[in-house]
Amino acid sequence: MEGFDIDHIDEVIHGRVRLGVMAYLSGAGTADFNTLKTRLQATDGNLSAHLRKLEDAGFVRAEKAFVNRKPLTTLTLTDAGRTAFAAYLDAIGKLVEGR
């Protein structure tokens, strides 16, 4: 099948939780840590580890603040993250074309 190239799948995005983060943020724009944790049914530690990978890749930006003396982490896709997510979706689309 022409266009079938598994090597174009971005391993940073491809994990279930990381893919969920990217998909959620692409639609929502921004989200706080607890919203993502609830939506993705992840634990604090699990989500933190996946967010760190996305941050290290430059796909997600985390901003930390305090609201009523409680920490609040807000996450946003970067421009590089939006570009990478679009490329990921394109690569997945090419893999399933012509099924």
N, C-alpha and C positions, 0 to 999 in steps of 0.2 A: 504494500500500500504506500503510495507516494505521500510524502509529508509526515510519515510516521517516524518520529525521532524522539525517543524517550530521554535523550540527553538534554533536551530543552526544558525539562521540568525543573524548576528551581527548588532544590532540596530544602532551602531555608523556609520557604512558604509551604511546602507540600505536607508537612505534618498536620494532623487533624486540628489540634489546638491553634497552631500558627495560621493555618488556612482560615479557621474560624475568626481569629482576630482580624486578619486582613479583610475578609469578606464583611464582617460587621463594621469595621472602621471605614471601609470604602463607601458604605451606605449612610452611616450615621455621622461621619465627619470626625467626631471625637466621642470618647466614652471614658467613664471613670473605671478604675480597677474593679470595684465591686460589681458594676454592671456587666463587665466582660466575664468576670468569674461566674456570675449567675447564668448568663446566656450560654456560656460554653460548658457549664457544669464541671468546672475545674476547681482544684484546691488552690489555696494561696501559693504554695510552693511550686506547684506544677505550672500555674499561669506565670508566675514570676520568672521561672526558668525559660519559658517560651518567649516571653516578652524581651528578656535579655538578649536572646538570639536575634530577634527582629530588630532590636535597638542596635546591636553590634553590626548588623548588616546595613544599618542606615534606613530601614524601612519604616520604623515607628519612632516617634519622639514622645518621651514621658516628661511631664511637668509635675513637680511636687509642690504642694502648698498645704496650708493648714486652714481648715474651716471650723470655727468654734472649737479650736484647740485640738481638732482631730486631723490626722494626716489625710490628704486627698491626692491621689495620683490620677492625672488625666492623660489619656493617650490619644495621639493623632497620627495618621499616616503622613509620611513625608512625601515630597514630590517623587523622590526615588522609589518610595514604597508604592505609590500609585502606578508608576511606570512598570515596576517589577510585577505588580499584581496583574496589570493588563497583559503583560507578556506571558505570565503564567497561564491566564485564562485562554489566551491565544494558543499556547502550546498544548493545553489540554484539549481544546477544540480540534486541533489538527490530529490529535491521537484518536479521537472518536469519530472523525469525519468518515462518512461512507460505511458506517456500520450496517 
